[in-house]
Amino acid sequence: MDIQIAKHAGFCFGVRRATDCAEKALATGEGKIYTLGRLIHNDGYTENLRRRGVSEISANDIDSVCRDAANGEQITVIIRAHGEIKENVDKLKLCESQYPNLRVLDCTCPYVTKVRRIAEQNSGEGKLFVLIGAKDHPEVKGIVSCCVGDWKVFSGADELSAWLSSENSPKEENATITLAAQTTQKLSEWKKCLEIIKKVYTNALVFDTICNVTEERQTEAARLAGESDAMIVIGSKGSSNTMKLYEICKSVCANTFLLENASTLNEVQIPQCNNLSITAGASTPFSVIQEVKQTMSEKNFAELLEESMKTLNTGDIVTGVVTSISQNEITLDLGTKTTGVIVHDKLTNDPSAKLDEMFKIGDEVKAKVIRVSDIEGIAMLDKLRVDSEQNWYGIVAKYEAGEAVEGKIVEVVKGGLIISIDSVRVFIPASLSGVAKEAGPEALQALVGTTQKVKIVEIKEDRKRAFASIRAIQREERKAKEEAFWNQVEVGQIFEGPIKGLTNYGAFVDLGCVDGMVHTSELSWRRIKHPSEVVKVGDVIKVYVKALDREKGRISLGYKTEDMDPWNIFNSKYSVGDTASVKIVSLMPFGAFAEVVPGADGLIHISQIADHKIATPAEVLNVGDVVDAKVTAIDEENRKISLSIRALIEDAKAAEEAAAEEVLAEVNAEADAE
């Protein structure tokens, strides 16, 4: 069976633009990513986005998104390829202008944007805008929302004709009619509508707004359907352009079948035929089309093999069985009179690889014919070319599925790195290498020879070029670690980590994969003006979780403990009556404040500074003096300490007087004895 894929099958420009936008947002964006409605009409791709963290929201969620943005959350909202109702877009863009952390990516297809502009400019003030399309389709709803006056939507020629013949249609002399079409409208139906409208309104303003890719896709599909024994249309049943393709092909070829993907092939009975063509809707990934073709090819492997046995030509892809293995080459039985030969460097890129370890007799090998010698009966083959082509489609599939791939960094080039993934060279821009810009070229060079996991972020199918990101993997791994952290963290849990930064209001502590903040009031029991009075960047401190806010990603930490409480330290050292060595920290008219232990001060009232009357504390004391004072009172409830220098002076005098009296008594006793 000859299987042909339509040139215009699969992602159109608008859909590719939207999916590229989503992939770049995933690869380089931070915070939450939403799509307003389904990004494209493809269940597989939409589910893949959901698994990777992209959530779908509706118009009802816009207010909530704006509130989250107002609260400081980093949010990206992607407007789908079909566009959105104008009021909703305006509301989002107003929020975006107010909150820099909200990013709105308008991925409305340029063709759709054109129709929206026509609707706005050709409605209102006696103008009537008429659109041929599906009333409930998101694209149509978005277009008519741009109208500033009257509008009508008709599904096709029959509805349009019925309206024109009714009393509700405007009179020709008073009517200014503008006619346009949904971008995916069936071309034949649009032409019928043009014929009908021009008979009634000769001066009608007509805009042919069917996307030229849609026209080409439909025209090509009709041609292929007429040339083929059977036709397969791939796409979602919920996709307008896919269903129109199916209707067009079915009207030309009775053996037309609608599939969503290769797994649904067993649900249809495709008859034996000589040639089959495949086309696909604008929201169908290229990898799905390839998978359907591959599955169909495998079903007809016997016929293909029989044909390949007849003749070999340069460029043919053949499958053979290994019959011998040497150090430098292997030979294959191709099922023909010609023997296939593949030399070492056409089998592997590794010069040190041993072929007898890579292959064994009886293995099947697929390769491309690069030269045929009928005289020698030998066909020189190249396995690497086939591997590269097959692996390219594998990379495309990984890109569309959003899956990670692994490869080896092989060289540094201008602007980035080259990674080899299954023999396919893929470019990693320096900005996506995970290496800091200021690190310099040496840091990039250090990656050469290492195996790295990357995410494919962009594909250029026409040039078979792919772009990858190490940074996207690092971001996903970081997100996974953060998720694991949030799943196990709880209030009261103790962590030890370095100080990452200081602000006027607190210190940020690295807890491993997320940061927490110790407020200034939690750093010390005494009042401080700045965290630097207690800690510095790089200090490793022990903290505990005080409060959690997973939604906002905030963790409040505590640092000061009861053991660090200066009052507790004071109580453990001193009691009423004890003498303490204190430091004068301030002088007031009524007395002096002295530091007993760091963070706990006591008051020496002016009457307790000296054993005689003084006018001011400064007559006796200076700030910074260290003096002895007696603890005369402790107010536990109000945490106040009363100190006295005078008490110590009086105690010393009393002791001296007592000693003198004791000496005098002894002298008197001795005199009496004599």
C-alpha positions as CSV (number, residue, x, y, z in Angstrom):
1,M,0.0,0.0,0.0
2,D,1.2,3.5,-0.9
3,I,0.6,5.8,2.1
4,Q,0.8,9.5,1.5
5,I,0.6,12.3,4.1
6,A,-1.0,15.6,3.0
7,K,1.5,18.5,2.8
8,H,-0.8,20.7,4.9
9,A,-1.7,18.1,7.5
10,G,-1.4,18.9,11.2
11,F,-0.6,22.0,13.2
12,C,-1.4,25.2,11.4
13,F,0.6,28.4,11.9
14,G,-1.8,29.7,14.6
15,V,-1.9,26.5,16.6
16,R,1.9,26.1,16.3
17,R,2.3,29.6,17.5
18,A,0.1,28.9,20.5
19,T,1.8,25.6,21.4
20,D,5.2,27.2,21.0
21,C,4.1,30.0,23.3
22,A,3.0,27.5,26.0
23,E,6.2,25.4,25.7
24,K,8.3,28.5,26.1
25,A,6.3,29.6,29.1
26,L,6.8,26.2,30.7
27,A,10.5,26.2,29.9
28,T,11.4,29.8,31.1
29,G,8.4,31.0,33.1
30,E,8.0,31.1,36.8
31,G,4.9,30.8,38.9
32,K,1.5,29.5,37.9
33,I,0.5,29.0,34.2
34,Y,-3.1,29.1,33.0
35,T,-4.8,28.8,29.7
36,L,-8.1,30.7,29.3
37,G,-10.1,27.8,27.9
38,R,-8.6,24.9,25.9
39,L,-5.4,26.1,24.2
40,I,-6.2,24.0,21.1
41,H,-8.8,21.4,20.2
42,N,-6.6,18.3,20.9
43,D,-7.4,16.1,24.0
44,G,-3.9,14.5,24.1
45,Y,-2.0,17.7,24.0
46,T,-4.3,19.4,26.5
47,E,-4.0,16.5,28.9
48,N,-0.2,16.7,28.5
49,L,-0.2,20.4,29.5
50,R,-2.3,19.6,32.5
51,R,0.1,16.9,33.7
52,R,3.0,19.4,33.4
53,G,1.2,22.0,35.6
54,V,-0.7,24.1,33.1
55,S,-4.3,24.6,34.4
56,E,-7.3,25.5,32.3
57,I,-9.5,28.3,33.6
58,S,-12.7,29.9,32.5
59,A,-14.0,33.4,32.4
60,N,-15.4,32.9,35.9
61,D,-11.9,32.5,37.2
62,I,-10.5,35.8,35.9
63,D,-11.4,37.8,39.0
64,S,-9.7,35.2,41.2
65,V,-6.6,35.3,39.0
66,C,-6.5,39.1,39.3
67,R,-6.8,38.9,43.1
68,D,-3.9,36.4,43.3
69,A,-1.8,38.8,41.1
70,A,-2.7,41.7,43.4
71,N,-1.4,39.6,46.3
72,G,2.0,39.2,44.6
73,E,1.7,35.8,42.9
74,Q,3.6,35.2,39.7
75,I,1.0,34.2,37.1
76,T,1.0,33.7,33.3
77,V,-2.3,33.5,31.4
78,I,-2.3,32.2,27.8
79,I,-5.2,33.2,25.6
80,R,-6.0,30.3,23.2
81,A,-5.6,30.2,19.4
82,H,-9.3,30.6,18.9
83,G,-9.3,33.9,20.9
84,E,-11.6,34.9,23.7
85,I,-14.5,37.2,24.4
86,K,-13.3,40.8,24.2
87,E,-14.6,41.7,27.7
88,N,-12.5,39.0,29.3
89,V,-9.4,39.9,27.3
90,D,-9.8,43.6,28.3
91,K,-10.2,42.7,32.0
92,L,-7.1,40.5,32.0
93,K,-5.0,43.2,30.2
94,L,-6.1,45.9,32.6
95,C,-4.9,43.7,35.5
96,E,-1.7,43.1,33.6
97,S,-1.1,46.8,33.4
98,Q,-1.7,47.1,37.2
99,Y,0.4,44.1,38.4
100,P,3.8,43.5,36.8
101,N,3.8,39.9,38.1
102,L,0.7,39.1,35.9
103,R,1.7,38.2,32.3
104,V,-1.0,37.8,29.6
105,L,0.2,36.0,26.4
106,D,-2.4,36.6,23.7
107,C,-2.0,33.6,21.3
108,T,-5.1,34.4,19.3
109,C,-4.4,33.3,15.7
110,P,-3.6,36.4,13.5
111,Y,-6.3,35.3,11.0
112,V,-8.8,35.3,13.8
113,T,-7.6,38.7,15.1
114,K,-8.2,40.0,11.5
115,V,-11.9,38.9,11.6
116,R,-12.3,40.4,15.1
117,R,-11.1,43.7,13.8
118,I,-13.4,43.6,10.8
119,A,-16.4,42.9,13.1
120,E,-15.5,45.9,15.3
121,Q,-15.1,48.2,12.3
122,N,-18.2,47.1,10.4
123,S,-21.0,47.0,13.0
124,G,-22.9,49.8,14.7
125,E,-24.5,53.0,13.3
126,G,-26.8,51.3,10.8
127,K,-24.3,48.6,9.9
128,L,-25.0,44.8,10.2
129,F,-22.2,42.3,10.6
130,V,-23.0,38.8,9.3
131,L,-20.7,35.9,10.2
132,I,-20.9,32.4,8.6
133,G,-19.8,30.0,11.3
134,A,-20.7,27.8,14.2
135,K,-22.6,29.8,16.8
136,D,-21.2,28.0,19.8
137,H,-17.6,27.8,18.7
138,P,-15.2,29.9,20.9
139,E,-13.7,31.6,17.8
140,V,-17.2,32.8,16.7
141,K,-18.2,33.9,20.2
142,G,-15.0,35.9,20.5
143,I,-15.5,37.6,17.0
144,V,-19.0,38.8,17.7
145,S,-18.0,40.1,21.1
146,C,-16.0,42.7,19.2
147,C,-19.1,44.0,17.4
148,V,-20.2,47.5,18.6
149,G,-23.6,47.1,17.0
150,D,-26.0,44.5,15.4
151,W,-24.7,41.1,14.2
152,K,-26.0,37.8,13.0
153,V,-24.4,34.3,12.8
154,F,-25.5,31.6,10.4
155,S,-24.1,28.1,10.2
156,G,-24.4,28.0,6.4
157,A,-26.2,28.7,3.2
158,D,-29.6,27.2,4.3
159,E,-29.8,29.3,7.5
160,L,-28.7,32.5,5.6
161,S,-31.3,31.9,2.8
162,A,-34.1,31.3,5.4
163,W,-33.2,34.6,7.1
164,L,-33.0,36.6,3.9
165,S,-36.5,35.4,2.9
166,S,-38.0,36.2,6.3
167,E,-39.5,39.6,7.4
168,N,-36.6,40.0,9.9
169,S,-34.0,40.8,7.3
170,P,-33.3,44.5,6.7
171,K,-34.5,46.3,3.6
172,E,-31.9,46.7,0.9
173,E,-32.1,50.5,0.7
174,N,-31.5,50.9,4.4
175,A,-29.0,48.1,4.8
176,T,-25.2,48.2,5.1
177,I,-24.3,44.5,5.2
178,T,-20.8,43.1,5.9
179,L,-20.2,39.4,5.4
180,A,-17.3,37.4,6.8
181,A,-16.6,33.8,7.7
182,Q,-15.2,31.7,10.5
183,T,-11.5,31.1,9.6
184,T,-12.1,27.3,9.4
185,Q,-15.4,27.5,7.5
186,K,-15.9,25.0,4.7
187,L,-14.9,26.7,1.4
188,S,-17.8,25.2,-0.6
189,E,-20.4,26.4,1.9
190,W,-18.8,29.9,2.0
191,K,-19.1,30.2,-1.8
192,K,-22.8,29.2,-1.6
193,C,-23.3,32.0,0.9
194,L,-21.6,34.5,-1.3
195,E,-23.9,33.7,-4.2
196,I,-27.0,34.0,-2.0
197,I,-26.0,37.4,-0.3
198,K,-25.0,39.0,-3.6
199,K,-28.4,38.3,-5.2
200,V,-30.1,40.2,-2.4
201,Y,-27.5,42.9,-1.4
202,T,-25.5,43.9,-4.4
203,N,-23.5,46.4,-2.4
204,A,-22.7,44.0,0.5
205,L,-19.2,44.4,1.8
206,V,-17.6,40.9,1.7
207,F,-14.4,39.8,3.5
208,D,-13.0,36.4,2.5
209,T,-11.6,35.6,6.0
210,I,-11.2,31.8,5.6
211,C,-7.6,31.1,6.6
212,N,-5.5,30.4,3.5
213,V,-4.0,27.4,5.2
214,T,-7.5,26.1,5.8
215,E,-8.3,26.7,2.1
216,E,-5.2,24.9,1.1
217,R,-5.8,22.1,3.6
218,Q,-9.4,21.6,2.4
219,T,-8.5,21.9,-1.3
220,E,-5.6,19.4,-0.9
221,A,-7.8,17.0,1.1
222,A,-10.5,17.0,-1.6
223,R,-7.9,16.3,-4.3
224,L,-6.3,13.5,-2.3
225,A,-9.6,12.0,-1.5
226,G,-10.4,11.9,-5.3
227,E,-7.1,10.2,-6.1
228,S,-7.0,7.7,-3.2
229,D,-8.8,4.4,-2.6
230,A,-9.1,5.3,1.1
231,M,-8.7,8.5,3.2
232,I,-7.9,8.9,6.9
233,V,-8.7,12.2,8.6
234,I,-6.9,12.6,12.0
235,G,-8.2,15.0,14.7
236,S,-10.6,15.6,17.5
237,K,-14.4,15.3,16.9
238,G,-14.7,18.5,18.9
239,S,-12.5,20.4,16.3
240,S,-14.5,22.4,13.8
241,N,-11.8,22.3,11.1
242,T,-11.3,18.5,11.5
243,M,-15.0,17.8,11.1
244,K,-15.2,20.0,8.0
245,L,-12.2,18.1,6.5
246,Y,-13.9,14.8,7.2
247,E,-17.1,16.0,5.5
248,I,-15.2,17.2,2.4
249,C,-13.2,13.9,2.1
250,K,-16.3,11.8,2.8
251,S,-18.2,13.6,0.0
252,V,-15.5,12.6,-2.5
253,C,-14.2,9.2,-1.2
254,A,-16.7,6.8,0.5
255,N,-13.8,5.0,2.3
256,T,-13.0,8.0,4.5
257,F,-12.3,7.4,8.2
258,L,-12.0,9.7,11.2
259,L,-9.4,8.9,13.8
260,E,-8.2,10.7,16.9
261,N,-4.9,8.9,17.0
262,A,-3.2,5.6,16.2
263,S,-4.8,3.8,19.1
264,T,-8.2,4.2,17.4
265,L,-7.2,2.4,14.2
266,N,-8.6,-0.8,15.5
267,E,-12.0,0.8,15.8
268,V,-12.4,1.1,12.0
269,Q,-12.2,-1.4,9.1
270,I,-10.0,0.1,6.4
271,P,-10.3,-2.1,3.3
272,Q,-7.3,-3.5,1.3
273,C,-6.3,-0.8,-1.2
274,N,-3.4,0.3,-3.4
275,N,-3.1,3.8,-2.1
276,L,-4.2,5.6,1.0
277,S,-3.9,9.3,2.0
278,I,-3.7,10.9,5.4
279,T,-4.7,14.4,6.3
280,A,-5.2,16.0,9.8
281,G,-6.9,18.9,11.5
282,A,-5.0,22.0,12.5
283,S,-4.8,20.9,16.1
284,T,-3.2,17.5,15.4
285,P,0.5,17.1,16.5
286,F,2.9,15.9,13.8
287,S,3.9,13.0,16.0
288,V,0.4,11.6,16.0
289,I,0.3,11.8,12.2
290,Q,3.6,9.9,12.0
291,E,2.4,7.3,14.5
292,V,-0.8,6.6,12.4
293,K,1.3,6.2,9.2
294,Q,3.8,4.0,11.0
295,T,1.0,1.8,12.4
296,M,-0.6,1.5,8.9
297,S,2.9,0.7,7.4
298,E,3.4,-2.1,9.9
299,K,0.0,-3.5,9.0
300,N,1.2,-3.7,5.4
301,F,4.8,-4.8,6.2
302,A,4.4,-8.0,4.1
303,E,3.5,-6.1,1.0
304,L,6.3,-3.5,1.5
305,L,8.9,-6.2,2.1
306,E,7.8,-8.1,-1.0
307,E,8.2,-4.9,-3.1
308,S,11.6,-4.1,-1.6
309,M,12.8,-7.5,-2.6
310,K,12.3,-6.7,-6.3
311,T,14.8,-3.9,-6.6
312,L,17.1,-1.7,-4.6
313,N,17.6,2.0,-5.3
314,T,19.8,4.6,-3.6
315,G,17.7,6.3,-0.9
316,D,15.5,3.2,-0.2
317,I,15.0,2.2,3.4
318,V,15.5,-1.5,3.9
319,T,15.4,-4.0,6.7
320,G,17.8,-6.9,6.7
321,V,19.0,-9.8,9.0
322,V,22.6,-9.8,10.2
323,T,24.5,-12.7,8.7
324,S,28.0,-11.9,9.7
325,I,29.9,-9.6,12.0
326,S,33.6,-8.4,11.7
327,Q,35.6,-5.8,13.4
328,N,34.9,-3.2,10.7
329,E,31.5,-4.1,9.2
330,I,28.4,-6.2,9.3
331,T,26.5,-7.9,6.4
332,L,22.8,-8.3,6.0
333,D,20.4,-10.6,4.2
334,L,18.0,-8.2,2.5
335,G,15.9,-10.9,0.9
336,T,17.2,-10.1,-2.5
337,K,20.2,-11.2,-4.6
338,T,22.0,-8.2,-3.2
339,T,23.9,-8.4,0.1
340,G,23.7,-5.4,2.4
341,V,27.0,-4.1,3.9
342,I,27.2,-1.5,6.7
343,V,30.7,-0.3,7.7
344,H,31.7,0.7,11.3
345,D,31.2,4.5,10.9
346,K,27.8,4.1,9.3
347,L,26.7,2.0,12.3
348,T,27.8,4.1,15.3
349,N,29.4,7.5,16.2
350,D,31.6,5.8,18.8
351,P,35.0,4.9,17.1
352,S,35.8,2.5,20.0
353,A,32.5,0.6,19.9
354,K,32.8,-3.1,19.3
355,L,30.4,-4.4,16.6
356,D,30.2,-7.9,18.0
357,E,28.9,-6.4,21.3
358,M,26.4,-4.2,19.5
359,F,24.9,-6.9,17.2
360,K,24.5,-10.7,17.0
361,I,23.7,-13.0,14.1
362,G,20.0,-12.9,13.4
363,D,19.4,-9.3,14.5
364,E,17.1,-7.2,12.3
365,V,18.7,-3.9,11.2
366,K,17.0,-1.0,9.3
367,A,19.2,1.1,7.1
368,K,19.3,3.5,4.1
369,V,20.7,2.4,0.8
370,I,23.6,4.8,-0.2
371,R,25.1,2.9,-3.1
372,V,24.2,-0.2,-5.1
373,S,26.6,-2.3,-7.2
374,D,24.6,-4.8,-9.2
375,I,27.9,-6.2,-10.6
376,E,29.3,-6.9,-7.2
377,G,25.9,-7.8,-5.8
378,I,26.5,-5.4,-2.8
379,A,24.4,-2.6,-1.4
380,M,26.3,-0.2,0.9
381,L,23.9,0.9,3.7
382,D,23.8,3.6,6.3
383,K,22.1,2.8,9.7
384,L,22.9,6.2,11.3
385,R,20.9,8.1,8.7
386,V,17.8,6.0,9.5
387,D,18.4,6.2,13.2
388,S,18.8,10.0,12.9
389,E,15.6,10.4,10.9
390,Q,13.6,8.0,13.3
391,N,15.1,9.7,16.3
392,W,14.2,13.1,15.0
393,Y,10.6,12.1,15.0
394,G,11.1,10.7,18.5
395,I,12.5,14.1,19.6
396,V,9.4,15.8,18.0
397,A,7.2,13.4,19.9
398,K,9.0,14.1,23.1
399,Y,8.6,17.9,22.5
400,E,4.9,17.6,21.8
401,A,4.5,15.4,24.9
402,G,6.6,17.7,27.0
403,E,8.8,14.9,28.2
404,A,12.5,15.1,29.2
405,V,15.3,13.6,27.1
406,E,18.9,12.7,27.9
407,G,22.0,13.3,25.8
408,K,25.7,14.1,25.9
409,I,27.0,17.7,25.6
410,V,29.5,17.4,22.6
411,E,30.7,21.0,22.1
412,V,30.4,24.7,22.9
413,V,29.3,26.8,19.9
414,K,28.5,30.5,19.5
415,G,25.6,31.3,21.7
416,G,25.4,28.0,23.6
417,L,26.0,24.3,23.5
418,I,25.3,21.3,21.3
419,I,23.9,18.2,22.9
420,S,23.7,14.9,21.0
421,I,20.4,13.0,21.6
422,D,20.2,9.7,19.9
423,S,22.6,10.9,17.2
424,V,20.5,14.1,16.7
425,R,22.4,17.4,17.3
426,V,20.3,19.8,19.4
427,F,21.1,23.4,20.3
428,I,21.0,24.6,23.9
429,P,21.1,28.5,24.1
430,A,23.4,29.7,26.8
431,S,20.5,31.4,28.5
432,L,18.9,28.0,29.0
433,S,22.0,26.1,29.9
434,G,21.5,26.6,33.6
435,V,24.9,28.4,33.8
436,A,24.8,31.9,35.2
437,K,25.6,34.6,32.6
438,E,28.4,36.0,34.7
439,A,30.1,32.6,35.0
440,G,31.7,33.0,31.6
441,P,32.5,30.6,28.7
442,E,34.6,28.4,31.0
443,A,31.5,27.2,32.8
444,L,29.9,26.2,29.5
445,Q,33.1,24.4,28.5
446,A,33.0,22.4,31.8
447,L,29.7,20.8,30.6
448,V,31.3,19.2,27.5
449,G,31.4,15.5,27.9
450,T,28.7,15.4,30.6
451,T,25.4,13.7,30.2
452,Q,22.5,16.1,30.8
453,K,18.7,15.8,31.0
454,V,17.0,18.5,28.9
455,K,13.6,19.6,27.8
456,I,13.0,20.3,24.1
457,V,11.5,23.8,24.0
458,E,11.3,24.5,20.2
459,I,11.2,22.6,17.0
460,K,11.8,23.9,13.5
461,E,10.4,21.0,11.4
462,D,11.2,22.5,8.0
463,R,14.9,22.6,8.9
464,K,14.9,19.7,11.3
465,R,16.4,21.8,14.1
466,A,15.6,21.5,17.8
467,F,16.3,23.7,20.8
468,A,16.6,22.4,24.3
469,S,16.8,23.7,27.9
470,I,18.7,22.4,30.9
471,R,17.2,25.2,32.9
472,A,13.7,23.9,32.4
473,I,14.7,20.5,33.9
474,Q,16.3,22.3,36.8
475,R,13.2,24.3,37.3
476,E,11.0,21.1,37.3
477,E,13.4,19.4,39.7
478,R,13.3,22.5,42.0
479,K,9.5,22.4,41.8
480,A,9.4,18.7,42.7
481,K,11.7,19.4,45.7
482,E,9.5,22.3,46.8
483,E,6.4,20.1,46.4
484,A,8.0,17.4,48.6
485,F,9.0,20.0,51.1
486,W,5.5,21.5,51.4
487,N,4.1,18.0,51.8
488,Q,6.1,17.3,54.9
489,V,6.8,20.6,56.6
490,E,4.7,21.5,59.7
491,V,4.5,24.2,62.3
492,G,7.1,23.6,65.1
493,Q,9.6,21.8,62.8
494,I,13.2,22.7,63.4
495,F,15.6,23.6,60.5
496,E,19.3,24.7,60.4
497,G,20.3,26.8,57.4
498,P,22.4,29.8,56.3
499,I,21.3,33.4,56.2
500,K,20.7,34.2,52.5
501,G,19.8,37.9,52.8
502,L,18.8,40.7,55.2
503,T,16.1,43.3,54.8
504,N,14.9,46.1,57.1
505,Y,12.1,43.8,58.4
506,G,13.9,40.4,58.7
507,A,16.4,37.8,57.7
508,F,15.8,35.1,55.0
509,V,17.0,31.6,55.8
510,D,17.7,28.9,53.2
511,L,15.8,25.8,54.3
512,G,17.1,23.6,51.5
513,C,14.8,24.2,48.6
514,V,12.7,27.1,49.8
515,D,13.4,30.2,51.9
516,G,11.8,31.2,55.2
517,M,11.8,34.6,56.9
518,V,12.7,35.4,60.5
519,H,11.0,38.7,61.3
520,T,13.2,41.3,63.1
521,S,11.0,40.9,66.2
522,E,11.8,37.2,66.2
523,L,15.5,37.6,66.0
524,S,16.1,39.0,69.5
525,W,14.4,39.5,72.8
526,R,15.7,43.0,72.9
527,R,14.4,45.7,70.5
528,I,16.7,46.0,67.4
529,K,16.6,48.4,64.5
530,H,18.1,46.0,61.9
531,P,18.7,42.2,61.6
532,S,22.5,42.9,61.2
533,E,22.6,43.7,64.9
534,V,22.1,39.9,65.5
535,V,23.1,38.0,62.4
536,K,25.0,38.4,59.1
537,V,24.7,36.8,55.7
538,G,26.3,33.3,55.7
539,D,25.6,32.7,59.4
540,V,24.1,29.2,59.9
541,I,21.4,29.4,62.5
542,K,18.8,27.0,64.0
543,V,15.2,28.1,63.4
544,Y,11.7,26.7,63.9
545,V,8.5,27.0,61.8
546,K,6.0,29.5,63.3
547,A,3.5,29.7,60.5
548,L,2.9,28.4,57.0
549,D,1.0,29.7,53.9
550,R,1.4,27.2,51.1
551,E,-0.8,29.1,48.7
552,K,1.4,32.2,48.9
553,G,4.6,30.2,49.4
554,R,5.4,31.9,52.7
555,I,7.1,30.5,55.8
556,S,7.4,32.4,59.0
557,L,10.3,31.3,61.2
558,G,11.3,31.9,64.8
559,Y,14.8,32.2,66.1
560,K,14.7,33.5,69.7
561,T,13.9,30.8,72.3
562,E,13.1,30.9,76.1
563,D,16.7,29.9,76.8
564,M,17.8,33.1,75.0
565,D,15.4,35.3,77.0
566,P,17.5,37.9,78.9
567,W,15.0,37.9,81.7
568,N,15.4,34.1,82.2
569,I,19.2,34.5,82.0
570,F,19.0,37.3,84.7
571,N,16.9,35.2,87.0
572,S,19.2,32.3,86.7
573,K,22.1,34.4,87.9
574,Y,20.8,36.9,90.4
575,S,18.3,37.3,93.3
576,V,17.3,40.2,95.5
577,G,20.3,41.1,97.7
578,D,22.9,39.9,95.2
579,T,25.6,42.3,93.9
580,A,26.1,42.6,90.2
581,S,28.7,44.3,88.0
582,V,26.6,46.5,85.7
583,K,27.3,48.8,82.8
584,I,25.7,52.3,82.7
585,V,23.8,52.6,79.3
586,S,21.8,55.8,79.7
587,L,21.4,58.7,82.1
588,M,18.0,60.3,82.9
589,P,17.0,63.2,85.3
590,F,15.5,60.6,87.7
591,G,18.3,58.1,87.6
592,A,20.6,55.8,85.5
593,F,19.8,52.6,83.5
594,A,22.4,49.9,83.7
595,E,22.7,46.7,81.8
596,V,22.8,43.7,84.2
597,V,22.9,41.0,81.5
598,P,22.7,41.7,77.7
599,G,19.0,42.6,77.0
600,A,18.0,43.1,80.7
601,D,18.5,46.6,82.2
602,G,17.9,47.8,85.7
603,L,17.2,51.3,87.1
604,I,19.4,53.0,89.7
605,H,17.2,55.7,91.0
606,I,18.9,59.1,91.6
607,S,18.4,58.6,95.3
608,Q,20.4,55.3,95.1
609,I,23.4,56.5,93.2
610,A,25.3,58.1,96.1
611,D,25.1,58.3,99.9
612,H,24.6,62.0,99.7
613,K,22.2,64.3,97.8
614,I,23.1,64.9,94.1
615,A,21.4,67.2,91.5
616,T,21.8,64.9,88.5
617,P,23.2,61.3,87.9
618,A,25.9,62.8,85.7
619,E,27.6,64.3,88.8
620,V,28.7,60.7,89.7
621,L,28.2,58.5,86.6
622,N,29.1,58.5,82.9
623,V,27.6,56.3,80.2
624,G,29.8,53.3,79.8
625,D,31.0,53.2,83.4
626,V,31.0,49.7,84.9
627,V,30.0,49.8,88.6
628,D,28.9,47.4,91.3
629,A,25.2,47.7,92.3
630,K,23.0,45.7,94.6
631,V,19.8,44.1,93.3
632,T,17.2,45.6,95.7
633,A,13.9,44.5,94.0
634,I,12.7,42.3,91.1
635,D,9.2,42.9,89.5
636,E,8.6,39.6,87.7
637,E,5.2,40.7,86.2
638,N,6.6,43.9,84.6
639,R,10.1,42.6,84.2
640,K,11.7,45.5,86.1
641,I,14.9,45.4,88.2
642,S,15.8,48.0,90.9
643,L,19.5,48.5,91.6
644,S,21.3,50.5,94.3
645,I,24.9,51.8,94.5
646,R,24.0,53.6,97.7
647,A,23.0,50.3,99.4
648,L,26.5,48.9,98.8
649,I,28.1,52.1,100.2
650,E,25.9,51.9,103.2
651,D,26.5,48.2,103.6
652,A,30.3,48.9,103.5
653,K,30.0,51.7,106.1
654,A,27.9,49.5,108.3
655,A,30.5,46.8,108.0
656,E,33.3,49.2,108.9
657,E,31.3,50.5,111.9
658,A,30.6,47.0,113.1
659,A,34.3,46.1,112.7
660,A,35.3,49.3,114.6
661,E,32.8,48.5,117.4
662,E,34.2,45.0,117.6
663,V,37.8,46.3,117.9
664,L,36.7,48.8,120.6
665,A,34.9,46.1,122.5
666,E,38.0,44.0,122.5
667,V,40.1,46.9,123.7
668,N,37.7,47.7,126.5
669,A,37.6,44.0,127.5
670,E,41.3,43.9,127.8
671,A,41.4,47.1,129.9
672,D,38.8,45.8,132.3
673,A,40.9,42.6,132.7
674,E,43.9,44.6,133.7
